[in-house]
């Protein structure tokens, strides 16, 4: 039974999916906006928003927890130093998805995902 398992598997195994979402989160933190497909952007939003929410309180435990997901110290420092100050008074909704149409090769729906 698959009760309460409503996330998109993105046609990947768990390890591949976790690695891809971690890499996309690092890119999103470093570049503030990335271009991807709509399905990946929605999955990335569910992965990245709790990590960004952790950055509001700068404690060693939160830094270690975020680092355990991302495995990139530059992205963790950027998240806790610059991004956390910009979102300090925001109660949620740290990312925005802007649809950009369909991709030419396979007609996949594409979009920008950016930090608000």
Jmol script that loads the backbone (N, CA, C; Angstrom):
load data "model"
ATOM      1  N   UNK A   1       0.831  -1.180   0.000  1.00  0.00           N
ATOM      2  CA  UNK A   1       0.000   0.000   0.000  1.00  0.00           C
ATOM      3  C   UNK A   1       0.875   1.241   0.000  1.00  0.00           C
ATOM      4  N   UNK A   2       0.381   2.292  -0.660  1.00  0.00           N
ATOM      5  CA  UNK A   2       1.159   3.527  -0.715  1.00  0.00           C
ATOM      6  C   UNK A   2       0.392   4.673  -0.067  1.00  0.00           C
ATOM      7  N   UNK A   3      -0.084   4.440   1.130  1.00  0.00           N
ATOM      8  CA  UNK A   3      -0.799   5.485   1.837  1.00  0.00           C
ATOM      9  C   UNK A   3       0.159   6.628   2.186  1.00  0.00           C
ATOM     10  N   UNK A   4      -0.309   7.835   1.974  1.00  0.00           N
ATOM     11  CA  UNK A   4       0.418   9.058   2.358  1.00  0.00           C
ATOM     12  C   UNK A   4       1.794   9.157   1.692  1.00  0.00           C
ATOM     13  N   UNK A   5       1.897   8.740   0.446  1.00  0.00           N
ATOM     14  CA  UNK A   5       3.143   8.859  -0.308  1.00  0.00           C
ATOM     15  C   UNK A   5       2.841   9.621  -1.587  1.00  0.00           C
ATOM     16  N   UNK A   6       2.617  10.911  -1.449  1.00  0.00           N
ATOM     17  CA  UNK A   6       2.124  11.706  -2.566  1.00  0.00           C
ATOM     18  C   UNK A   6       3.196  12.608  -3.167  1.00  0.00           C
ATOM     19  N   UNK A   7       4.467  12.229  -3.146  1.00  0.00           N
ATOM     20  CA  UNK A   7       5.468  13.063  -3.787  1.00  0.00           C
ATOM     21  C   UNK A   7       5.829  12.478  -5.149  1.00  0.00           C
ATOM     22  N   UNK A   8       6.349  13.320  -6.013  1.00  0.00           N
ATOM     23  CA  UNK A   8       6.693  12.924  -7.375  1.00  0.00           C
ATOM     24  C   UNK A   8       8.045  12.211  -7.363  1.00  0.00           C
ATOM     25  N   UNK A   9       8.092  11.010  -7.915  1.00  0.00           N
ATOM     26  CA  UNK A   9       9.325  10.233  -7.934  1.00  0.00           C
ATOM     27  C   UNK A   9      10.263  10.653  -9.063  1.00  0.00           C
ATOM     28  N   UNK A  10       9.769  11.414 -10.044  1.00  0.00           N
ATOM     29  CA  UNK A  10      10.577  11.974 -11.126  1.00  0.00           C
ATOM     30  C   UNK A  10      11.322  10.911 -11.930  1.00  0.00           C
ATOM     31  N   UNK A  11      10.795   9.702 -12.000  1.00  0.00           N
ATOM     32  CA  UNK A  11      11.385   8.590 -12.764  1.00  0.00           C
ATOM     33  C   UNK A  11      12.812   8.286 -12.338  1.00  0.00           C
ATOM     34  N   UNK A  12      13.079   8.379 -11.032  1.00  0.00           N
ATOM     35  CA  UNK A  12      14.415   8.126 -10.501  1.00  0.00           C
ATOM     36  C   UNK A  12      14.314   7.309  -9.225  1.00  0.00           C
ATOM     37  N   UNK A  13      15.402   6.611  -8.915  1.00  0.00           N
ATOM     38  CA  UNK A  13      15.492   5.921  -7.629  1.00  0.00           C
ATOM     39  C   UNK A  13      15.708   6.952  -6.525  1.00  0.00           C
ATOM     40  N   UNK A  14      15.561   6.537  -5.278  1.00  0.00           N
ATOM     41  CA  UNK A  14      15.643   7.472  -4.157  1.00  0.00           C
ATOM     42  C   UNK A  14      16.993   8.177  -4.064  1.00  0.00           C
ATOM     43  N   UNK A  15      18.084   7.449  -4.227  1.00  0.00           N
ATOM     44  CA  UNK A  15      19.407   8.057  -4.102  1.00  0.00           C
ATOM     45  C   UNK A  15      19.638   9.086  -5.201  1.00  0.00           C
ATOM     46  N   UNK A  16      19.238   8.742  -6.422  1.00  0.00           N
ATOM     47  CA  UNK A  16      19.399   9.666  -7.548  1.00  0.00           C
ATOM     48  C   UNK A  16      18.534  10.905  -7.352  1.00  0.00           C
ATOM     49  N   UNK A  17      17.312  10.711  -6.891  1.00  0.00           N
ATOM     50  CA  UNK A  17      16.380  11.828  -6.666  1.00  0.00           C
ATOM     51  C   UNK A  17      16.902  12.752  -5.569  1.00  0.00           C
ATOM     52  N   UNK A  18      17.402  12.172  -4.482  1.00  0.00           N
ATOM     53  CA  UNK A  18      17.937  12.983  -3.386  1.00  0.00           C
ATOM     54  C   UNK A  18      19.165  13.781  -3.822  1.00  0.00           C
ATOM     55  N   UNK A  19      20.038  13.152  -4.587  1.00  0.00           N
ATOM     56  CA  UNK A  19      21.236  13.844  -5.067  1.00  0.00           C
ATOM     57  C   UNK A  19      20.857  14.974  -6.023  1.00  0.00           C
ATOM     58  N   UNK A  20      19.901  14.714  -6.913  1.00  0.00           N
ATOM     59  CA  UNK A  20      19.476  15.732  -7.869  1.00  0.00           C
ATOM     60  C   UNK A  20      18.841  16.922  -7.151  1.00  0.00           C
ATOM     61  N   UNK A  21      17.972  16.662  -6.172  1.00  0.00           N
ATOM     62  CA  UNK A  21      17.318  17.749  -5.457  1.00  0.00           C
ATOM     63  C   UNK A  21      18.308  18.533  -4.600  1.00  0.00           C
ATOM     64  N   UNK A  22      19.298  17.853  -4.030  1.00  0.00           N
ATOM     65  CA  UNK A  22      20.325  18.560  -3.263  1.00  0.00           C
ATOM     66  C   UNK A  22      21.148  19.463  -4.173  1.00  0.00           C
ATOM     67  N   UNK A  23      21.538  18.961  -5.352  1.00  0.00           N
ATOM     68  CA  UNK A  23      22.298  19.772  -6.307  1.00  0.00           C
ATOM     69  C   UNK A  23      21.482  20.957  -6.802  1.00  0.00           C
ATOM     70  N   UNK A  24      20.193  20.741  -7.053  1.00  0.00           N
ATOM     71  CA  UNK A  24      19.342  21.839  -7.508  1.00  0.00           C
ATOM     72  C   UNK A  24      19.147  22.876  -6.398  1.00  0.00           C
ATOM     73  N   UNK A  25      19.065  22.432  -5.152  1.00  0.00           N
ATOM     74  CA  UNK A  25      18.929  23.366  -4.036  1.00  0.00           C
ATOM     75  C   UNK A  25      20.192  24.200  -3.882  1.00  0.00           C
ATOM     76  N   UNK A  26      21.353  23.573  -4.043  1.00  0.00           N
ATOM     77  CA  UNK A  26      22.618  24.318  -3.980  1.00  0.00           C
ATOM     78  C   UNK A  26      22.663  25.366  -5.086  1.00  0.00           C
ATOM     79  N   UNK A  27      22.256  24.989  -6.299  1.00  0.00           N
ATOM     80  CA  UNK A  27      22.239  25.942  -7.410  1.00  0.00           C
ATOM     81  C   UNK A  27      21.267  27.082  -7.146  1.00  0.00           C
ATOM     82  N   UNK A  28      20.125  26.756  -6.580  1.00  0.00           N
ATOM     83  CA  UNK A  28      19.130  27.780  -6.271  1.00  0.00           C
ATOM     84  C   UNK A  28      19.668  28.758  -5.222  1.00  0.00           C
ATOM     85  N   UNK A  29      20.343  28.256  -4.216  1.00  0.00           N
ATOM     86  CA  UNK A  29      20.893  29.123  -3.169  1.00  0.00           C
ATOM     87  C   UNK A  29      22.011  29.995  -3.729  1.00  0.00           C
ATOM     88  N   UNK A  30      22.874  29.431  -4.555  1.00  0.00           N
ATOM     89  CA  UNK A  30      24.022  30.179  -5.061  1.00  0.00           C
ATOM     90  C   UNK A  30      23.639  31.180  -6.154  1.00  0.00           C
ATOM     91  N   UNK A  31      22.698  30.800  -7.034  1.00  0.00           N
ATOM     92  CA  UNK A  31      22.374  31.647  -8.185  1.00  0.00           C
ATOM     93  C   UNK A  31      21.067  32.412  -8.030  1.00  0.00           C
ATOM     94  N   UNK A  32      20.273  32.098  -7.012  1.00  0.00           N
ATOM     95  CA  UNK A  32      18.998  32.752  -6.685  1.00  0.00           C
ATOM     96  C   UNK A  32      17.874  32.450  -7.677  1.00  0.00           C
ATOM     97  N   UNK A  33      18.177  31.921  -8.848  1.00  0.00           N
ATOM     98  CA  UNK A  33      17.152  31.569  -9.841  1.00  0.00           C
ATOM     99  C   UNK A  33      17.717  30.501 -10.765  1.00  0.00           C
ATOM    100  N   UNK A  34      16.927  29.428 -10.999  1.00  0.00           N
ATOM    101  CA  UNK A  34      17.364  28.393 -11.938  1.00  0.00           C
ATOM    102  C   UNK A  34      16.222  28.068 -12.894  1.00  0.00           C
ATOM    103  N   UNK A  35      16.570  27.545 -14.041  1.00  0.00           N
ATOM    104  CA  UNK A  35      15.646  27.201 -15.107  1.00  0.00           C
ATOM    105  C   UNK A  35      15.533  25.685 -15.163  1.00  0.00           C
ATOM    106  N   UNK A  36      14.308  25.148 -15.038  1.00  0.00           N
ATOM    107  CA  UNK A  36      14.127  23.699 -14.983  1.00  0.00           C
ATOM    108  C   UNK A  36      12.709  23.356 -15.443  1.00  0.00           C
ATOM    109  N   UNK A  37      12.364  22.074 -15.370  1.00  0.00           N
ATOM    110  CA  UNK A  37      11.003  21.664 -15.727  1.00  0.00           C
ATOM    111  C   UNK A  37      10.063  21.920 -14.553  1.00  0.00           C
ATOM    112  N   UNK A  38       8.788  21.977 -14.840  1.00  0.00           N
ATOM    113  CA  UNK A  38       7.793  22.294 -13.819  1.00  0.00           C
ATOM    114  C   UNK A  38       7.722  21.214 -12.742  1.00  0.00           C
ATOM    115  N   UNK A  39       7.807  19.944 -13.139  1.00  0.00           N
ATOM    116  CA  UNK A  39       7.731  18.857 -12.167  1.00  0.00           C
ATOM    117  C   UNK A  39       8.923  18.893 -11.208  1.00  0.00           C
ATOM    118  N   UNK A  40      10.123  19.146 -11.737  1.00  0.00           N
ATOM    119  CA  UNK A  40      11.302  19.238 -10.884  1.00  0.00           C
ATOM    120  C   UNK A  40      11.225  20.452  -9.972  1.00  0.00           C
ATOM    121  N   UNK A  41      10.689  21.548 -10.474  1.00  0.00           N
ATOM    122  CA  UNK A  41      10.573  22.762  -9.658  1.00  0.00           C
ATOM    123  C   UNK A  41       9.622  22.554  -8.492  1.00  0.00           C
ATOM    124  N   UNK A  42       8.518  21.854  -8.723  1.00  0.00           N
ATOM    125  CA  UNK A  42       7.567  21.596  -7.641  1.00  0.00           C
ATOM    126  C   UNK A  42       8.171  20.652  -6.599  1.00  0.00           C
ATOM    127  N   UNK A  43       8.948  19.659  -7.064  1.00  0.00           N
ATOM    128  CA  UNK A  43       9.619  18.762  -6.129  1.00  0.00           C
ATOM    129  C   UNK A  43      10.706  19.508  -5.363  1.00  0.00           C
ATOM    130  N   UNK A  44      11.395  20.422  -6.051  1.00  0.00           N
ATOM    131  CA  UNK A  44      12.451  21.209  -5.420  1.00  0.00           C
ATOM    132  C   UNK A  44      11.880  22.137  -4.355  1.00  0.00           C
ATOM    133  N   UNK A  45      10.710  22.678  -4.596  1.00  0.00           N
ATOM    134  CA  UNK A  45      10.079  23.556  -3.615  1.00  0.00           C
ATOM    135  C   UNK A  45       9.818  22.808  -2.305  1.00  0.00           C
ATOM    136  N   UNK A  46       9.323  21.572  -2.425  1.00  0.00           N
ATOM    137  CA  UNK A  46       9.043  20.782  -1.219  1.00  0.00           C
ATOM    138  C   UNK A  46      10.335  20.390  -0.500  1.00  0.00           C
ATOM    139  N   UNK A  47      11.437  20.281  -1.222  1.00  0.00           N
ATOM    140  CA  UNK A  47      12.724  19.896  -0.634  1.00  0.00           C
ATOM    141  C   UNK A  47      13.428  21.104  -0.008  1.00  0.00           C
ATOM    142  N   UNK A  48      13.387  22.255  -0.694  1.00  0.00           N
ATOM    143  CA  UNK A  48      14.204  23.401  -0.298  1.00  0.00           C
ATOM    144  C   UNK A  48      13.564  24.261   0.783  1.00  0.00           C
ATOM    145  N   UNK A  49      12.243  24.398   0.772  1.00  0.00           N
ATOM    146  CA  UNK A  49      11.598  25.327   1.707  1.00  0.00           C
ATOM    147  C   UNK A  49      11.836  24.971   3.174  1.00  0.00           C
ATOM    148  N   UNK A  50      11.762  23.698   3.599  1.00  0.00           N
ATOM    149  CA  UNK A  50      12.083  23.406   5.007  1.00  0.00           C
ATOM    150  C   UNK A  50      13.536  23.724   5.368  1.00  0.00           C
ATOM    151  N   UNK A  51      14.463  23.556   4.408  1.00  0.00           N
ATOM    152  CA  UNK A  51      15.856  23.883   4.682  1.00  0.00           C
ATOM    153  C   UNK A  51      16.045  25.391   4.826  1.00  0.00           C
ATOM    154  N   UNK A  52      15.358  26.163   3.984  1.00  0.00           N
ATOM    155  CA  UNK A  52      15.434  27.624   4.082  1.00  0.00           C
ATOM    156  C   UNK A  52      14.804  28.084   5.392  1.00  0.00           C
ATOM    157  N   UNK A  53      13.744  27.416   5.804  1.00  0.00           N
ATOM    158  CA  UNK A  53      13.086  27.770   7.062  1.00  0.00           C
ATOM    159  C   UNK A  53      14.012  27.524   8.249  1.00  0.00           C
ATOM    160  N   UNK A  54      14.845  26.495   8.173  1.00  0.00           N
ATOM    161  CA  UNK A  54      15.815  26.212   9.232  1.00  0.00           C
ATOM    162  C   UNK A  54      16.825  27.342   9.387  1.00  0.00           C
ATOM    163  N   UNK A  55      17.099  28.057   8.294  1.00  0.00           N
ATOM    164  CA  UNK A  55      18.143  29.085   8.309  1.00  0.00           C
ATOM    165  C   UNK A  55      17.726  30.328   9.089  1.00  0.00           C
ATOM    166  N   UNK A  56      16.461  30.434   9.450  1.00  0.00           N
ATOM    167  CA  UNK A  56      16.021  31.602  10.214  1.00  0.00           C
ATOM    168  C   UNK A  56      16.710  31.674  11.574  1.00  0.00           C
ATOM    169  N   UNK A  57      16.897  30.520  12.203  1.00  0.00           N
ATOM    170  CA  UNK A  57      17.571  30.474  13.501  1.00  0.00           C
ATOM    171  C   UNK A  57      18.971  29.905  13.280  1.00  0.00           C
ATOM    172  N   UNK A  58      19.972  30.750  13.450  1.00  0.00           N
ATOM    173  CA  UNK A  58      21.357  30.342  13.187  1.00  0.00           C
ATOM    174  C   UNK A  58      21.930  29.638  14.415  1.00  0.00           C
ATOM    175  N   UNK A  59      21.776  28.325  14.473  1.00  0.00           N
ATOM    176  CA  UNK A  59      22.368  27.540  15.548  1.00  0.00           C
ATOM    177  C   UNK A  59      23.227  26.445  14.922  1.00  0.00           C
ATOM    178  N   UNK A  60      24.100  25.891  15.701  1.00  0.00           N
ATOM    179  CA  UNK A  60      24.989  24.842  15.200  1.00  0.00           C
ATOM    180  C   UNK A  60      24.186  23.616  14.777  1.00  0.00           C
ATOM    181  N   UNK A  61      23.133  23.309  15.508  1.00  0.00           N
ATOM    182  CA  UNK A  61      22.304  22.149  15.165  1.00  0.00           C
ATOM    183  C   UNK A  61      21.625  22.348  13.809  1.00  0.00           C
ATOM    184  N   UNK A  62      21.108  23.556  13.559  1.00  0.00           N
ATOM    185  CA  UNK A  62      20.465  23.824  12.272  1.00  0.00           C
ATOM    186  C   UNK A  62      21.471  23.809  11.129  1.00  0.00           C
ATOM    187  N   UNK A  63      22.655  24.362  11.363  1.00  0.00           N
ATOM    188  CA  UNK A  63      23.685  24.332  10.322  1.00  0.00           C
ATOM    189  C   UNK A  63      24.081  22.893   9.979  1.00  0.00           C
ATOM    190  N   UNK A  64      24.222  22.069  10.996  1.00  0.00           N
ATOM    191  CA  UNK A  64      24.616  20.681  10.745  1.00  0.00           C
ATOM    192  C   UNK A  64      23.515  19.917  10.036  1.00  0.00           C
ATOM    193  N   UNK A  65      22.265  20.185  10.387  1.00  0.00           N
ATOM    194  CA  UNK A  65      21.158  19.495   9.737  1.00  0.00           C
ATOM    195  C   UNK A  65      21.068  19.883   8.261  1.00  0.00           C
ATOM    196  N   UNK A  66      21.198  21.185   7.962  1.00  0.00           N
ATOM    197  CA  UNK A  66      21.157  21.640   6.571  1.00  0.00           C
ATOM    198  C   UNK A  66      22.356  21.091   5.806  1.00  0.00           C
ATOM    199  N   UNK A  67      23.535  21.060   6.438  1.00  0.00           N
ATOM    200  CA  UNK A  67      24.724  20.523   5.770  1.00  0.00           C
ATOM    201  C   UNK A  67      24.572  19.034   5.479  1.00  0.00           C
ATOM    202  N   UNK A  68      23.855  18.310   6.343  1.00  0.00           N
ATOM    203  CA  UNK A  68      23.667  16.883   6.099  1.00  0.00           C
ATOM    204  C   UNK A  68      22.840  16.642   4.839  1.00  0.00           C
ATOM    205  N   UNK A  69      21.965  17.596   4.490  1.00  0.00           N
ATOM    206  CA  UNK A  69      21.205  17.474   3.258  1.00  0.00           C
ATOM    207  C   UNK A  69      21.992  17.961   2.042  1.00  0.00           C
ATOM    208  N   UNK A  70      22.695  19.076   2.179  1.00  0.00           N
ATOM    209  CA  UNK A  70      23.297  19.716   1.010  1.00  0.00           C
ATOM    210  C   UNK A  70      24.738  19.295   0.736  1.00  0.00           C
ATOM    211  N   UNK A  71      25.533  19.028   1.786  1.00  0.00           N
ATOM    212  CA  UNK A  71      26.936  18.628   1.635  1.00  0.00           C
ATOM    213  C   UNK A  71      27.758  19.666   0.865  1.00  0.00           C
ATOM    214  N   UNK A  72      27.463  20.955   1.087  1.00  0.00           N
ATOM    215  CA  UNK A  72      28.213  22.021   0.430  1.00  0.00           C
ATOM    216  C   UNK A  72      28.328  23.180   1.406  1.00  0.00           C
ATOM    217  N   UNK A  73      29.535  23.421   1.926  1.00  0.00           N
ATOM    218  CA  UNK A  73      29.672  24.423   2.981  1.00  0.00           C
ATOM    219  C   UNK A  73      29.481  25.840   2.469  1.00  0.00           C
ATOM    220  N   UNK A  74      29.771  26.087   1.178  1.00  0.00           N
ATOM    221  CA  UNK A  74      29.579  27.429   0.630  1.00  0.00           C
ATOM    222  C   UNK A  74      28.096  27.771   0.527  1.00  0.00           C
ATOM    223  N   UNK A  75      27.295  26.794   0.122  1.00  0.00           N
ATOM    224  CA  UNK A  75      25.851  27.020   0.029  1.00  0.00           C
ATOM    225  C   UNK A  75      25.238  27.208   1.417  1.00  0.00           C
ATOM    226  N   UNK A  76      25.718  26.444   2.400  1.00  0.00           N
ATOM    227  CA  UNK A  76      25.200  26.575   3.765  1.00  0.00           C
ATOM    228  C   UNK A  76      25.554  27.945   4.327  1.00  0.00           C
ATOM    229  N   UNK A  77      26.793  28.418   4.074  1.00  0.00           N
ATOM    230  CA  UNK A  77      27.186  29.738   4.562  1.00  0.00           C
ATOM    231  C   UNK A  77      26.370  30.833   3.900  1.00  0.00           C
ATOM    232  N   UNK A  78      26.162  30.709   2.594  1.00  0.00           N
ATOM    233  CA  UNK A  78      25.340  31.689   1.863  1.00  0.00           C
ATOM    234  C   UNK A  78      23.919  31.705   2.419  1.00  0.00           C
ATOM    235  N   UNK A  79      23.378  30.530   2.673  1.00  0.00           N
ATOM    236  CA  UNK A  79      22.008  30.418   3.178  1.00  0.00           C
ATOM    237  C   UNK A  79      21.870  31.059   4.554  1.00  0.00           C
ATOM    238  N   UNK A  80      22.786  30.775   5.441  1.00  0.00           N
ATOM    239  CA  UNK A  80      22.673  31.292   6.806  1.00  0.00           C
ATOM    240  C   UNK A  80      23.136  32.735   6.932  1.00  0.00           C
ATOM    241  N   UNK A  81      23.955  33.236   5.990  1.00  0.00           N
ATOM    242  CA  UNK A  81      24.463  34.592   6.106  1.00  0.00           C
ATOM    243  C   UNK A  81      23.567  35.601   5.392  1.00  0.00           C
ATOM    244  N   UNK A  82      23.346  35.434   4.076  1.00  0.00           N
ATOM    245  CA  UNK A  82      22.608  36.440   3.319  1.00  0.00           C
ATOM    246  C   UNK A  82      21.108  36.146   3.226  1.00  0.00           C
ATOM    247  N   UNK A  83      20.761  34.924   2.862  1.00  0.00           N
ATOM    248  CA  UNK A  83      19.351  34.617   2.583  1.00  0.00           C
ATOM    249  C   UNK A  83      18.518  34.660   3.857  1.00  0.00           C
ATOM    250  N   UNK A  84      19.089  34.225   4.973  1.00  0.00           N
ATOM    251  CA  UNK A  84      18.308  34.194   6.217  1.00  0.00           C
ATOM    252  C   UNK A  84      17.904  35.587   6.672  1.00  0.00           C
ATOM    253  N   UNK A  85      18.726  36.604   6.394  1.00  0.00           N
ATOM    254  CA  UNK A  85      18.366  37.965   6.776  1.00  0.00           C
ATOM    255  C   UNK A  85      17.248  38.522   5.914  1.00  0.00           C
ATOM    256  N   UNK A  86      17.200  38.112   4.655  1.00  0.00           N
ATOM    257  CA  UNK A  86      16.159  38.616   3.759  1.00  0.00           C
ATOM    258  C   UNK A  86      14.796  37.991   4.042  1.00  0.00           C
ATOM    259  N   UNK A  87      14.782  36.777   4.584  1.00  0.00           N
ATOM    260  CA  UNK A  87      13.518  36.080   4.819  1.00  0.00           C
ATOM    261  C   UNK A  87      13.158  36.022   6.293  1.00  0.00           C
ATOM    262  N   UNK A  88      13.818  36.826   7.113  1.00  0.00           N
ATOM    263  CA  UNK A  88      13.654  36.712   8.559  1.00  0.00           C
ATOM    264  C   UNK A  88      12.209  36.955   9.013  1.00  0.00           C
ATOM    265  N   UNK A  89      11.513  37.907   8.385  1.00  0.00           N
ATOM    266  CA  UNK A  89      10.158  38.232   8.830  1.00  0.00           C
ATOM    267  C   UNK A  89       9.087  37.562   7.975  1.00  0.00           C
ATOM    268  N   UNK A  90       9.483  36.724   7.061  1.00  0.00           N
ATOM    269  CA  UNK A  90       8.535  36.074   6.145  1.00  0.00           C
ATOM    270  C   UNK A  90       8.071  34.744   6.749  1.00  0.00           C
ATOM    271  N   UNK A  91       6.749  34.485   6.813  1.00  0.00           N
ATOM    272  CA  UNK A  91       6.266  33.271   7.474  1.00  0.00           C
ATOM    273  C   UNK A  91       6.359  32.001   6.626  1.00  0.00           C
ATOM    274  N   UNK A  92       6.668  32.105   5.361  1.00  0.00           N
ATOM    275  CA  UNK A  92       6.775  30.932   4.493  1.00  0.00           C
ATOM    276  C   UNK A  92       6.729  31.374   3.047  1.00  0.00           C
ATOM    277  N   UNK A  93       6.741  30.425   2.122  1.00  0.00           N
ATOM    278  CA  UNK A  93       6.681  30.763   0.703  1.00  0.00           C
ATOM    279  C   UNK A  93       7.934  31.472   0.239  1.00  0.00           C
ATOM    280  N   UNK A  94       9.072  30.804   0.359  1.00  0.00           N
ATOM    281  CA  UNK A  94      10.351  31.439   0.050  1.00  0.00           C
ATOM    282  C   UNK A  94      10.734  31.319  -1.418  1.00  0.00           C
ATOM    283  N   UNK A  95      10.004  30.518  -2.189  1.00  0.00           N
ATOM    284  CA  UNK A  95      10.322  30.342  -3.604  1.00  0.00           C
ATOM    285  C   UNK A  95       9.130  30.733  -4.460  1.00  0.00           C
ATOM    286  N   UNK A  96       9.426  31.111  -5.692  1.00  0.00           N
ATOM    287  CA  UNK A  96       8.397  31.488  -6.659  1.00  0.00           C
ATOM    288  C   UNK A  96       8.660  30.709  -7.938  1.00  0.00           C
ATOM    289  N   UNK A  97       7.604  30.154  -8.533  1.00  0.00           N
ATOM    290  CA  UNK A  97       7.718  29.415  -9.789  1.00  0.00           C
ATOM    291  C   UNK A  97       7.035  30.235 -10.882  1.00  0.00           C
ATOM    292  N   UNK A  98       7.783  30.564 -11.938  1.00  0.00           N
ATOM    293  CA  UNK A  98       7.262  31.313 -13.079  1.00  0.00           C
ATOM    294  C   UNK A  98       7.321  30.418 -14.313  1.00  0.00           C
ATOM    295  N   UNK A  99       6.177  30.077 -14.876  1.00  0.00           N
ATOM    296  CA  UNK A  99       6.137  29.185 -16.027  1.00  0.00           C
ATOM    297  C   UNK A  99       6.617  29.922 -17.267  1.00  0.00           C
ATOM    298  N   UNK A 100       7.386  29.209 -18.115  1.00  0.00           N
ATOM    299  CA  UNK A 100       7.963  29.847 -19.300  1.00  0.00           C
ATOM    300  C   UNK A 100       7.568  29.165 -20.601  1.00  0.00           C
ATOM    301  N   UNK A 101       6.627  28.245 -20.580  1.00  0.00           N
ATOM    302  CA  UNK A 101       6.211  27.590 -21.816  1.00  0.00           C
ATOM    303  C   UNK A 101       6.737  26.172 -21.902  1.00  0.00           C
ATOM    304  N   UNK A 102       6.767  25.630 -23.108  1.00  0.00           N
ATOM    305  CA  UNK A 102       7.177  24.241 -23.317  1.00  0.00           C
ATOM    306  C   UNK A 102       8.545  24.178 -23.985  1.00  0.00           C
ATOM    307  N   UNK A 103       9.302  23.138 -23.661  1.00  0.00           N
ATOM    308  CA  UNK A 103      10.624  22.926 -24.239  1.00  0.00           C
ATOM    309  C   UNK A 103      10.482  22.425 -25.666  1.00  0.00           C
ATOM    310  N   UNK A 104      11.422  22.796 -26.509  1.00  0.00           N
ATOM    311  CA  UNK A 104      11.318  22.487 -27.933  1.00  0.00           C
ATOM    312  C   UNK A 104      11.467  20.996 -28.225  1.00  0.00           C
ATOM    313  N   UNK A 105      12.399  20.318 -27.562  1.00  0.00           N
ATOM    314  CA  UNK A 105      12.700  18.932 -27.906  1.00  0.00           C
ATOM    315  C   UNK A 105      11.617  17.946 -27.516  1.00  0.00           C
ATOM    316  N   UNK A 106      11.170  17.989 -26.252  1.00  0.00           N
ATOM    317  CA  UNK A 106      10.231  16.978 -25.780  1.00  0.00           C
ATOM    318  C   UNK A 106       8.910  17.572 -25.285  1.00  0.00           C
ATOM    319  N   UNK A 107       8.719  18.876 -25.499  1.00  0.00           N
ATOM    320  CA  UNK A 107       7.470  19.562 -25.148  1.00  0.00           C
ATOM    321  C   UNK A 107       7.187  19.524 -23.639  1.00  0.00           C
ATOM    322  N   UNK A 108       8.248  19.432 -22.834  1.00  0.00           N
ATOM    323  CA  UNK A 108       8.079  19.455 -21.383  1.00  0.00           C
ATOM    324  C   UNK A 108       7.797  20.879 -20.921  1.00  0.00           C
ATOM    325  N   UNK A 109       6.946  21.017 -19.910  1.00  0.00           N
ATOM    326  CA  UNK A 109       6.642  22.339 -19.360  1.00  0.00           C
ATOM    327  C   UNK A 109       7.856  22.835 -18.580  1.00  0.00           C
ATOM    328  N   UNK A 110       8.318  24.044 -18.894  1.00  0.00           N
ATOM    329  CA  UNK A 110       9.503  24.591 -18.256  1.00  0.00           C
ATOM    330  C   UNK A 110       9.138  25.816 -17.425  1.00  0.00           C
ATOM    331  N   UNK A 111      10.053  26.161 -16.523  1.00  0.00           N
ATOM    332  CA  UNK A 111       9.785  27.303 -15.640  1.00  0.00           C
ATOM    333  C   UNK A 111      11.084  27.791 -15.019  1.00  0.00           C
ATOM    334  N   UNK A 112      11.000  28.985 -14.417  1.00  0.00           N
ATOM    335  CA  UNK A 112      12.030  29.500 -13.531  1.00  0.00           C
ATOM    336  C   UNK A 112      11.567  29.236 -12.111  1.00  0.00           C
ATOM    337  N   UNK A 113      12.478  28.840 -11.249  1.00  0.00           N
ATOM    338  CA  UNK A 113      12.192  28.842  -9.815  1.00  0.00           C
ATOM    339  C   UNK A 113      13.207  29.772  -9.188  1.00  0.00           C
ATOM    340  N   UNK A 114      12.726  30.705  -8.364  1.00  0.00           N
ATOM    341  CA  UNK A 114      13.612  31.701  -7.792  1.00  0.00           C
ATOM    342  C   UNK A 114      13.265  31.935  -6.337  1.00  0.00           C
ATOM    343  N   UNK A 115      14.235  32.482  -5.615  1.00  0.00           N
ATOM    344  CA  UNK A 115      14.022  32.861  -4.224  1.00  0.00           C
ATOM    345  C   UNK A 115      13.299  34.203  -4.188  1.00  0.00           C
ATOM    346  N   UNK A 116      12.309  34.313  -3.317  1.00  0.00           N
ATOM    347  CA  UNK A 116      11.529  35.553  -3.242  1.00  0.00           C
ATOM    348  C   UNK A 116      12.291  36.575  -2.445  1.00  0.00           C
TER     349      UNK A 116
END
end "model"
wireframe off; spacefill off
backbone 0.3
color backbone group
